[in-house]
């Protein structure tokens, strides 16, 4: 377990170094091995939380959309999120039908690996690009009355 924590701390330090080199402003919690930051997308801000999980030897990047979906629009959003996820290469959107929250999740394992700054850069930029491509689309679907075919075409 000590080796797992040492490897997690090394991964966390590498993440911080990459963010420092990119002049990215962030808050870190060295005890919990977490980073919180915000990026500005084309339309909406993108909140990001990166967690280095020593127990599972994973890096988790999470981003909650800055809005909740009204109960009467959740069927439409479930379709939109499913459609978005279908073509995604890395990461996925999770939709909690009971609360109306949408969360983007991207993970990477560092088990038995050396992690470089490039992996963290990829995770952050891939997440920002993907979230920015869909966060406003989900919001439009939540505000308009659209047929299933219109939702699928719009999200595509």
Backbone as ProteinMPNN parsed JSONL, in Angstrom:
{"seq_chain_A": "XXXXXXXXXXXXXXXXXXXXXXXXXXXXXXXXXXXXXXXXXXXXXXXXXXXXXXXXXXXXXXXXXXXXXXXXXXXXXXXXXXXXXXXXXXXXXXXXXXXXXXXXXXXXXXXXXXXXXXXXXXXXXXXXXXXXXXXXXXXXXXXXXXXXXXXXXXXX", "coords_chain_A": {"N_chain_A": [[0.827, -1.204, 0.0], [2.009, 1.23, 0.657], [3.677, 1.637, -1.497], [1.765, 2.011, -3.489], [0.687, 4.473, -2.715], [2.938, 6.07, -2.955], [3.384, 5.935, -5.717], [1.024, 7.131, -6.563], [1.344, 9.71, -5.53], [3.544, 10.524, -7.045], [2.354, 10.573, -9.588], [0.449, 12.583, -9.14], [2.114, 14.791, -8.592], [3.328, 15.04, -11.085], [1.13, 15.762, -12.64], [0.576, 18.291, -11.494], [2.955, 19.632, -12.175], [2.735, 19.698, -14.985], [0.47, 21.327, -15.239], [1.401, 23.679, -14.089], [3.44, 24.334, -15.907], [1.891, 24.95, -18.101], [0.763, 27.231, -17.277], [-1.68, 27.093, -15.938], [-4.288, 27.925, -13.873], [-5.153, 26.632, -10.715], [-6.575, 24.839, -7.928], [-5.208, 22.868, -5.376], [-5.285, 19.853, -3.454], [-3.179, 18.331, -1.584], [-3.26, 16.262, 0.243], [-5.592, 14.803, -0.352], [-5.049, 14.329, -2.938], [-6.143, 15.79, -5.121], [-7.258, 18.017, -7.689], [-8.757, 21.07, -8.522], [-10.217, 23.041, -10.986], [-11.057, 25.562, -13.447], [-12.058, 25.952, -16.773], [-12.582, 28.05, -19.596], [-15.059, 27.548, -21.852], [-16.325, 27.757, -25.249], [-18.921, 28.654, -24.904], [-19.876, 28.104, -22.275], [-18.644, 27.949, -18.871], [-16.222, 25.48, -17.823], [-16.033, 23.317, -15.329], [-13.559, 21.462, -13.672], [-12.466, 18.541, -12.079], [-9.806, 16.734, -10.906], [-8.764, 13.648, -9.825], [-6.443, 11.696, -8.187], [-6.458, 8.441, -7.618], [-5.261, 6.442, -5.317], [-5.814, 3.878, -4.321], [-7.152, 2.467, -6.384], [-5.436, 2.952, -8.409], [-5.832, 4.9, -10.408], [-6.46, 7.75, -12.488], [-8.895, 10.094, -12.287], [-10.956, 12.194, -14.076], [-13.374, 14.548, -13.653], [-16.323, 16.313, -14.506], [-18.921, 18.327, -13.796], [-21.889, 19.374, -15.344], [-22.929, 22.799, -15.516], [-25.635, 23.078, -14.858], [-28.92, 21.811, -14.091], [-31.199, 19.354, -15.269], [-34.568, 19.81, -16.011], [-37.353, 17.94, -14.742], [-39.314, 17.272, -16.688], [-37.862, 17.215, -19.024], [-36.046, 15.209, -19.022], [-36.21, 12.716, -20.349], [-35.649, 13.454, -22.992], [-33.027, 14.415, -22.679], [-31.743, 12.106, -21.845], [-31.756, 10.667, -24.208], [-30.182, 12.387, -25.793], [-27.7, 12.365, -24.403], [-27.057, 9.649, -24.568], [-26.761, 9.412, -27.339], [-24.585, 11.141, -27.77], [-22.569, 9.811, -26.328], [-22.296, 7.474, -27.814], [-20.657, 7.861, -30.087], [-18.26, 8.564, -28.987], [-14.773, 8.555, -28.407], [-13.082, 8.653, -26.191], [-13.733, 8.932, -22.766], [-16.915, 9.764, -21.21], [-20.35, 10.795, -20.88], [-22.27, 10.896, -17.977], [-25.567, 10.52, -16.98], [-27.755, 11.323, -14.502], [-30.781, 10.333, -14.032], [-32.606, 10.686, -11.967], [-31.873, 13.011, -10.578], [-31.284, 14.897, -12.499], [-28.759, 15.694, -13.163], [-25.78, 16.055, -15.13], [-22.732, 14.57, -15.821], [-19.393, 14.636, -16.868], [-16.967, 12.14, -17.458], [-13.673, 10.976, -17.4], [-11.193, 8.587, -17.435], [-8.001, 7.203, -16.5], [-5.678, 4.633, -16.175], [-2.817, 4.184, -14.153], [-1.487, 2.011, -13.345], [1.317, 0.0, -12.841], [2.803, 1.634, -14.536], [4.621, 4.354, -16.023], [3.747, 7.609, -15.718], [3.428, 10.39, -17.78], [3.673, 13.942, -18.361], [2.362, 14.393, -20.699], [0.21, 12.612, -20.8], [-1.532, 13.671, -18.888], [-1.96, 16.18, -19.984], [-3.251, 15.435, -22.343], [-5.588, 14.292, -21.202], [-6.806, 16.552, -19.935], [-7.15, 18.389, -22.094], [-8.579, 16.862, -23.961], [-10.897, 16.358, -22.472], [-11.868, 19.001, -22.069], [-12.328, 19.804, -24.732], [-14.273, 17.914, -25.539], [-16.359, 18.292, -23.66], [-16.964, 20.98, -24.174], [-17.945, 20.732, -26.739], [-20.411, 19.531, -26.352], [-21.826, 20.541, -24.057], [-23.377, 22.883, -24.425], [-25.135, 21.965, -26.358], [-26.622, 20.006, -24.996], [-27.927, 21.705, -23.236], [-29.529, 23.225, -24.971], [-31.222, 21.193, -25.971], [-32.537, 20.649, -23.612], [-34.057, 22.907, -23.308], [-35.712, 23.23, -25.49], [-38.554, 21.967, -27.372], [-38.229, 19.003, -28.883], [-38.263, 16.449, -31.352], [-37.437, 12.93, -31.211], [-35.89, 12.262, -33.463], [-35.011, 14.827, -34.22], [-33.446, 15.513, -31.999], [-31.414, 13.555, -32.136], [-30.228, 14.228, -34.596], [-29.382, 16.839, -34.051], [-27.536, 16.544, -31.934], [-25.62, 14.968, -33.087]], "CA_chain_A": [[0.0, 0.0, 0.0], [2.902, 2.387, 0.677], [4.134, 1.83, -2.87], [0.633, 2.568, -4.224], [0.599, 5.885, -2.358], [4.109, 6.729, -3.543], [3.131, 6.045, -7.155], [-0.05, 8.116, -6.71], [1.94, 11.026, -5.273], [4.355, 10.842, -8.227], [1.41, 10.94, -10.647], [-0.128, 13.883, -8.76], [3.161, 15.801, -8.787], [3.484, 15.199, -12.537], [-0.03, 16.545, -13.059], [0.793, 19.683, -11.059], [4.039, 20.196, -12.993], [2.193, 19.991, -16.307], [-0.424, 22.475, -15.139], [2.257, 24.841, -13.847], [4.108, 24.662, -17.173], [0.879, 25.513, -19.004], [0.235, 28.421, -16.581], [-3.079, 26.799, -15.666], [-4.624, 28.216, -12.476], [-5.871, 25.521, -10.113], [-6.46, 24.617, -6.487], [-4.855, 21.471, -5.152], [-5.327, 19.286, -2.108], [-2.131, 17.311, -1.648], [-3.66, 15.114, 1.068], [-6.601, 14.028, -1.08], [-4.541, 14.166, -4.308], [-7.15, 16.315, -6.027], [-7.096, 19.34, -8.284], [-9.988, 21.678, -9.016], [-9.916, 24.16, -11.866], [-12.126, 25.944, -14.365], [-11.649, 26.402, -18.098], [-13.679, 28.741, -20.274], [-15.404, 27.008, -23.157], [-16.858, 28.756, -26.187], [-20.19, 29.182, -24.413], [-20.071, 27.912, -20.837], [-17.445, 27.549, -18.135], [-16.047, 24.044, -17.648], [-15.377, 23.001, -14.063], [-12.85, 20.19, -13.749], [-11.887, 17.976, -10.859], [-8.949, 15.604, -11.219], [-8.492, 12.88, -8.607], [-5.526, 10.562, -8.306], [-6.989, 7.428, -6.706], [-4.156, 5.531, -5.002], [-6.309, 2.518, -4.113], [-7.463, 1.84, -7.675], [-4.366, 3.351, -9.323], [-6.522, 5.571, -11.504], [-6.67, 9.188, -12.521], [-10.274, 10.363, -12.683], [-11.283, 13.577, -14.378], [-14.825, 14.691, -13.562], [-16.821, 17.661, -14.755], [-20.379, 18.4, -13.722], [-22.441, 20.478, -16.129], [-23.355, 23.859, -14.589], [-27.085, 23.188, -14.852], [-29.682, 20.582, -13.889], [-32.253, 19.173, -16.265], [-35.919, 19.74, -15.435], [-37.931, 16.589, -14.782], [-40.054, 17.025, -17.926], [-36.933, 17.163, -20.154], [-35.044, 14.167, -18.768], [-36.244, 11.704, -21.407], [-34.942, 14.027, -24.141], [-31.593, 14.478, -22.357], [-31.244, 10.721, -21.842], [-31.517, 10.356, -25.625], [-29.056, 13.208, -26.242], [-26.471, 11.858, -23.775], [-26.781, 8.347, -25.175], [-26.279, 9.664, -28.688], [-23.242, 11.72, -27.658], [-21.647, 8.769, -25.868], [-22.135, 6.419, -28.808], [-19.55, 8.13, -30.984], [-17.121, 9.092, -28.243], [-13.594, 7.692, -28.364], [-12.531, 8.646, -24.831], [-14.597, 9.612, -21.819], [-18.353, 9.593, -21.4], [-21.254, 11.581, -20.048], [-23.184, 10.15, -17.112], [-26.771, 11.285, -16.702], [-28.536, 10.813, -13.372], [-32.17, 10.632, -14.37], [-33.367, 11.07, -10.772], [-31.519, 14.364, -10.128], [-31.137, 15.796, -13.624], [-27.352, 16.116, -13.288], [-24.944, 15.446, -16.157], [-21.334, 14.574, -15.412], [-18.438, 14.05, -17.809], [-15.966, 11.34, -16.751], [-12.573, 10.435, -18.198], [-10.274, 7.917, -16.508], [-6.798, 6.577, -17.04], [-4.962, 3.847, -15.18], [-1.36, 4.307, -14.145], [-0.98, 0.783, -12.738], [2.539, -0.519, -13.459], [3.141, 2.537, -15.635], [5.205, 5.664, -15.78], [2.857, 8.584, -16.335], [4.092, 11.62, -18.169], [2.858, 15.149, -18.457], [1.568, 14.304, -21.918], [-1.049, 11.932, -20.501], [-2.409, 14.609, -18.194], [-2.324, 17.205, -20.96], [-4.272, 14.815, -23.188], [-6.836, 14.168, -20.44], [-7.421, 17.864, -19.743], [-7.583, 18.997, -23.341], [-9.633, 16.005, -24.515], [-12.109, 16.613, -21.691], [-12.373, 20.344, -22.372], [-12.846, 19.797, -26.101], [-15.499, 17.113, -25.587], [-17.397, 18.976, -22.879], [-17.341, 22.195, -24.897], [-18.711, 20.34, -27.924], [-21.744, 19.027, -26.013], [-22.548, 21.15, -22.935], [-24.411, 23.797, -24.913], [-26.144, 21.168, -27.079], [-27.518, 19.437, -23.986], [-28.743, 22.797, -22.705], [-30.536, 23.535, -25.992], [-32.195, 20.095, -25.956], [-33.322, 20.786, -22.379], [-34.915, 24.093, -23.357], [-36.616, 23.182, -26.646], [-39.336, 20.764, -27.638], [-37.643, 18.381, -30.063], [-38.572, 15.038, -31.539], [-36.26, 12.067, -31.064], [-35.077, 12.425, -34.676], [-34.362, 16.151, -34.149], [-32.404, 15.421, -30.959], [-30.313, 12.752, -32.675], [-29.569, 15.006, -35.639], [-28.751, 18.009, -33.422], [-26.398, 16.134, -31.103], [-24.628, 14.325, -33.95]], "C_chain_A": [[0.865, 1.26, 0.0], [3.405, 2.698, -0.727], [3.02, 2.433, -3.736], [0.512, 4.072, -3.966], [1.77, 6.671, -2.95], [3.898, 6.942, -5.038], [2.035, 7.081, -7.423], [0.495, 9.529, -6.515], [2.804, 11.464, -6.455], [3.456, 11.282, -9.379], [0.823, 12.325, -10.375], [0.877, 15.007, -8.993], [3.382, 16.075, -10.273], [2.342, 16.029, -13.103], [0.163, 18.02, -12.708], [1.887, 20.359, -11.88], [3.527, 20.577, -14.371], [1.318, 21.24, -16.257], [0.367, 23.761, -14.893], [2.937, 25.287, -15.143], [3.153, 25.3, -18.177], [0.249, 26.779, -18.423], [-1.261, 28.3, -16.306], [-3.328, 27.069, -14.185], [-5.488, 27.078, -11.923], [-5.687, 25.534, -8.601], [-6.143, 23.152, -6.295], [-4.983, 21.12, -3.682], [-4.356, 18.109, -2.129], [-2.455, 16.086, -0.795], [-4.615, 14.194, 0.313], [-6.188, 13.758, -2.531], [-5.586, 14.592, -5.338], [-6.775, 17.714, -6.514], [-8.468, 19.799, -8.751], [-9.596, 22.904, -9.831], [-11.122, 24.454, -12.739], [-11.481, 26.385, -15.669], [-12.844, 27.12, -18.721], [-13.886, 28.123, -21.646], [-15.902, 28.116, -24.062], [-18.11, 29.427, -25.623], [-20.299, 29.189, -22.893], [-18.748, 27.607, -20.149], [-17.431, 26.034, -17.921], [-15.313, 23.819, -16.336], [-14.779, 21.6, -14.163], [-12.322, 19.803, -12.384], [-11.083, 16.755, -11.27], [-8.553, 14.952, -9.902], [-7.508, 11.773, -8.949], [-5.934, 9.578, -7.216], [-5.922, 6.367, -6.47], [-4.632, 4.088, -4.874], [-6.549, 1.783, -5.431], [-6.418, 2.133, -8.749], [-4.946, 3.938, -10.609], [-6.405, 7.078, -11.363], [-8.077, 9.39, -13.053], [-10.426, 11.856, -12.938], [-12.801, 13.656, -14.438], [-15.215, 16.137, -13.824], [-18.343, 17.632, -14.76], [-20.85, 19.588, -14.544], [-23.019, 21.509, -15.163], [-24.863, 24.098, -14.581], [-27.68, 21.806, -14.554], [-30.81, 20.552, -14.907], [-33.596, 19.026, -15.55], [-36.508, 18.351, -15.66], [-38.628, 16.291, -16.106], [-39.153, 16.952, -19.167], [-35.92, 16.021, -20.035], [-35.056, 13.041, -19.794], [-35.441, 12.184, -22.621], [-33.436, 14.054, -23.89], [-30.992, 13.074, -22.314], [-30.921, 10.289, -23.274], [-30.281, 11.106, -26.116], [-27.731, 12.694, -25.677], [-26.081, 10.507, -24.371], [-26.201, 8.507, -26.574], [-24.856, 10.218, -28.67], [-22.227, 10.642, -27.28], [-21.346, 7.736, -26.94], [-20.912, 6.634, -29.7], [-18.267, 8.579, -30.294], [-15.982, 8.082, -28.179], [-13.073, 7.562, -26.932], [-13.423, 9.468, -23.922], [-16.057, 9.307, -22.107], [-19.113, 10.554, -20.501], [-22.12, 10.616, -19.254], [-24.372, 11.059, -16.848], [-27.536, 10.607, -15.586], [-29.985, 11.256, -13.584], [-32.947, 11.145, -13.16], [-33.077, 12.498, -10.317], [-31.432, 15.377, -11.267], [-29.715, 16.305, -13.828], [-26.649, 15.342, -14.406], [-23.493, 15.642, -15.732], [-20.497, 13.976, -16.537], [-17.374, 13.341, -16.995], [-14.936, 10.819, -17.758], [-11.582, 9.833, -17.213], [-9.072, 7.362, -17.259], [-6.105, 5.833, -15.904], [-3.462, 4.114, -15.291], [-0.706, 3.08, -13.506], [0.208, 0.253, -13.54], [3.001, 0.327, -14.64], [3.913, 3.744, -15.122], [4.287, 6.657, -16.474], [3.627, 9.866, -16.605], [3.114, 12.771, -18.22], [1.931, 15.089, -19.657], [0.223, 13.626, -21.674], [-2.026, 12.893, -19.837], [-2.855, 15.734, -19.13], [-3.421, 16.671, -21.881], [-5.607, 14.757, -22.448], [-7.546, 15.518, -20.319], [-7.958, 18.442, -21.049], [-8.662, 18.177, -24.043], [-10.953, 16.276, -23.798], [-12.697, 17.978, -22.039], [-12.997, 20.404, -23.773], [-14.201, 19.08, -26.154], [-16.639, 17.799, -24.848], [-17.898, 20.202, -23.62], [-18.192, 21.876, -26.129], [-20.154, 19.979, -27.578], [-22.502, 19.808, -24.946], [-23.651, 22.109, -23.4], [-25.501, 23.056, -25.689], [-27.134, 20.546, -26.099], [-28.459, 20.514, -23.439], [-29.843, 23.189, -23.694], [-31.619, 22.459, -26.015], [-33.102, 20.221, -24.731], [-34.294, 21.959, -22.431], [-35.942, 24.057, -24.489], [-37.448, 21.909, -26.645], [-38.817, 20.194, -28.954], [-38.098, 16.934, -30.134], [-37.288, 14.227, -31.331], [-35.337, 12.245, -32.267], [-34.346, 13.766, -34.664], [-33.226, 16.158, -33.122], [-31.198, 14.693, -31.522], [-29.539, 13.525, -33.737], [-28.809, 16.192, -35.03], [-27.488, 17.639, -32.645], [-25.271, 15.563, -31.956], [-23.501, 15.236, -34.359]], "O_chain_A": [[0.483, 2.263, -0.604], [3.544, 3.861, -1.106], [3.286, 3.261, -4.608], [0.264, 4.848, -4.889], [1.601, 7.808, -3.391], [4.202, 8.013, -5.563], [2.11, 7.824, -8.402], [0.138, 10.441, -7.262], [2.801, 12.637, -6.826], [3.761, 12.255, -10.069], [0.715, 13.144, -11.287], [0.525, 16.055, -9.533], [3.599, 17.22, -10.669], [2.558, 16.898, -13.947], [-0.066, 18.894, -13.544], [1.76, 21.529, -12.241], [3.844, 21.654, -14.877], [1.413, 22.107, -17.126], [0.029, 24.813, -15.436], [2.998, 26.481, -15.437], [3.572, 26.103, -19.011], [-0.685, 27.334, -19.003], [-2.009, 29.27, -16.423], [-2.648, 26.5, -13.331], [-6.428, 26.623, -12.575], [-4.765, 26.156, -8.073], [-6.722, 22.289, -6.956], [-4.815, 21.959, -2.797], [-4.676, 17.031, -2.629], [-1.976, 14.989, -1.082], [-4.469, 12.971, 0.334], [-6.883, 13.053, -3.262], [-5.878, 13.868, -6.29], [-6.077, 18.471, -5.839], [-9.242, 19.019, -9.304], [-8.753, 23.699, -9.416], [-12.086, 23.689, -12.766], [-10.481, 27.104, -15.668], [-13.991, 26.817, -18.394], [-12.999, 28.168, -22.498], [-15.9, 29.285, -23.679], [-18.333, 30.618, -25.837], [-20.759, 30.165, -22.3], [-17.833, 27.067, -20.77], [-18.479, 25.392, -17.849], [-14.118, 24.094, -16.232], [-15.411, 20.676, -14.673], [-11.801, 20.631, -11.637], [-11.611, 15.845, -11.909], [-8.069, 15.615, -8.985], [-7.72, 11.008, -9.89], [-5.771, 9.856, -6.028], [-5.702, 5.5, -7.315], [-3.921, 3.168, -5.279], [-6.19, 0.614, -5.571], [-6.507, 1.621, -9.866], [-4.603, 3.537, -11.721], [-6.268, 7.608, -10.261], [-8.414, 8.918, -14.139], [-10.059, 12.678, -12.098], [-13.438, 12.915, -15.187], [-14.52, 17.066, -13.412], [-18.967, 16.998, -15.611], [-20.283, 20.678, -14.457], [-23.542, 21.145, -14.109], [-25.31, 25.215, -14.322], [-27.029, 20.778, -14.741], [-31.306, 21.59, -15.345], [-33.743, 18.234, -14.62], [-36.196, 17.68, -16.643], [-38.543, 15.167, -16.601], [-39.642, 16.655, -20.257], [-35.029, 15.895, -20.876], [-34.006, 12.465, -20.08], [-34.661, 11.43, -23.203], [-32.653, 13.749, -24.789], [-29.843, 12.884, -22.711], [-29.917, 9.619, -23.511], [-29.426, 10.522, -26.783], [-26.744, 12.6, -26.407], [-24.907, 10.259, -24.643], [-25.255, 7.812, -26.943], [-24.018, 9.804, -29.471], [-21.143, 10.579, -27.86], [-20.249, 7.178, -26.968], [-20.211, 5.678, -30.028], [-17.296, 8.937, -30.961], [-16.204, 6.897, -27.926], [-12.67, 6.476, -26.513], [-13.823, 10.577, -24.274], [-16.392, 8.677, -23.11], [-18.592, 11.054, -19.505], [-22.639, 9.64, -19.795], [-24.201, 12.235, -16.528], [-27.924, 9.445, -15.709], [-30.345, 12.408, -13.34], [-33.856, 11.959, -13.316], [-33.948, 13.138, -9.728], [-31.497, 16.583, -11.029], [-29.497, 17.249, -14.587], [-26.884, 14.15, -14.605], [-23.086, 16.734, -15.336], [-20.847, 12.936, -17.094], [-16.921, 13.853, -15.971], [-15.284, 10.296, -18.817], [-11.173, 10.497, -16.26], [-9.117, 7.095, -18.46], [-5.969, 6.359, -14.799], [-2.92, 4.251, -16.388], [0.478, 3.103, -13.167], [0.123, 0.078, -14.755], [3.526, -0.197, -15.623], [3.853, 4.095, -13.944], [4.069, 6.563, -17.682], [4.377, 10.352, -15.759], [1.899, 12.593, -18.134], [0.844, 15.665, -19.639], [-0.786, 14.011, -22.265], [-3.207, 12.925, -20.182], [-4.0, 16.181, -19.068], [-4.397, 17.365, -22.164], [-6.641, 15.129, -23.002], [-8.747, 15.615, -20.571], [-9.088, 18.927, -21.101], [-9.566, 18.745, -24.657], [-11.999, 16.407, -24.434], [-13.899, 18.092, -22.277], [-14.065, 20.986, -23.962], [-15.156, 19.586, -26.745], [-17.758, 17.877, -25.357], [-19.103, 20.443, -23.692], [-19.058, 22.664, -26.511], [-21.037, 20.109, -28.426], [-23.732, 19.747, -24.925], [-24.737, 22.133, -22.821], [-26.66, 23.471, -25.68], [-28.341, 20.556, -26.34], [-29.641, 20.259, -23.21], [-30.973, 23.456, -23.285], [-32.806, 22.778, -26.073], [-34.296, 19.931, -24.807], [-35.259, 21.994, -21.667], [-36.937, 24.782, -24.444], [-37.099, 20.914, -26.011], [-38.948, 20.819, -30.006], [-38.293, 16.277, -29.111], [-36.192, 14.785, -31.282], [-34.123, 12.367, -32.099], [-33.182, 13.836, -35.057], [-32.171, 16.745, -33.36], [-30.071, 15.173, -31.394], [-28.309, 13.472, -33.762], [-27.7, 16.502, -35.465], [-26.487, 18.354, -32.702], [-24.1, 15.663, -31.589], [-22.6, 14.817, -35.086]]}, "name": "protein", "num_of_chains": 1, "seq": "XXXXXXXXXXXXXXXXXXXXXXXXXXXXXXXXXXXXXXXXXXXXXXXXXXXXXXXXXXXXXXXXXXXXXXXXXXXXXXXXXXXXXXXXXXXXXXXXXXXXXXXXXXXXXXXXXXXXXXXXXXXXXXXXXXXXXXXXXXXXXXXXXXXXXXXXXXXX"}
